[in-house]
């Protein structure tokens, strides 16, 4: 199972329809499961999650002055919260 963010680039049609932040937000919803369905369940670790972090970092930096970047900050917060909840459970 791979999240598929290793070489992620938003589709031009997705950017047109959802915007430059909406497109990766939708990709996160699909690949990590929607946040509103409960906590994120990690399906892999290591390199697979590194791709997720890289995409979040690059889009947050590129759009740091946009109000919409809050969507991506929420993903980051959810990922960190989930990781912290797992510390000591393995």
C-alpha positions in Angstrom: 0.0 0.0 0.0 1.4 3.4 -0.9 -0.1 6.8 -0.4 1.4 7.8 -3.8 2.7 11.2 -2.9 6.4 10.4 -3.7 6.1 12.2 -7.1 2.8 14.0 -6.6 1.7 16.7 -9.0 -1.9 18.0 -9.0 -3.8 17.3 -12.2 -4.4 20.5 -14.3 -8.1 19.8 -14.3 -8.2 19.4 -10.5 -6.3 22.7 -10.1 -8.8 24.4 -12.5 -11.8 23.0 -10.7 -10.6 23.1 -7.0 -7.7 25.6 -7.0 -4.0 25.1 -6.2 -4.8 24.3 -2.5 -8.1 22.5 -3.1 -6.5 20.0 -5.4 -3.9 18.6 -3.0 -6.5 18.8 -0.2 -8.8 16.5 -2.2 -5.8 14.2 -2.9 -5.3 14.0 0.9 -9.0 13.2 1.5 -8.8 10.4 -1.0 -5.5 8.9 -0.1 -5.6 9.3 3.7 -9.3 8.9 4.0 -11.5 11.9 4.9 -10.8 13.5 8.2 -14.4 13.8 9.1 -14.7 10.0 9.3 -12.5 9.9 12.4 -8.8 10.0 13.0 -6.3 9.2 10.2 -5.3 5.6 10.2 -1.7 5.2 9.1 -1.5 2.4 6.5 2.2 2.6 6.1 5.3 4.3 7.6 8.7 5.5 6.5 9.1 6.6 2.9 5.4 6.5 2.2 4.7 9.1 4.8 7.7 11.2 3.8 6.0 11.9 0.5 3.0 13.2 2.4 5.2 15.5 4.4 7.0 16.7 1.4 3.8 17.6 -0.4 2.4 19.4 2.6 5.6 21.3 3.1 6.0 22.5 -0.5 2.3 23.6 -0.8 2.3 25.3 2.6 5.5 27.3 1.7 4.3 28.1 -1.8 0.9 29.4 -0.5 1.9 30.7 2.9 0.1 34.0 2.3 -3.2 32.4 1.2 -6.0 32.0 3.7 -6.8 28.7 2.0 -3.5 27.2 3.3 -5.4 26.6 6.5 -6.8 23.5 4.9 -3.3 22.1 4.6 -2.3 23.2 8.1 -5.3 21.2 9.3 -3.9 18.1 7.6 -0.6 18.7 9.2 -2.2 19.1 12.7 -4.3 16.0 12.2 -1.2 13.9 11.1 0.8 15.2 14.1 -2.1 14.6 16.5 -2.5 11.0 15.2 1.2 10.3 15.5 1.3 11.6 19.0 -1.6 9.4 19.9 0.4 6.4 18.8 3.5 7.0 20.8 4.0 4.2 23.2 1.3 2.0 21.7 3.6 -0.2 19.6 
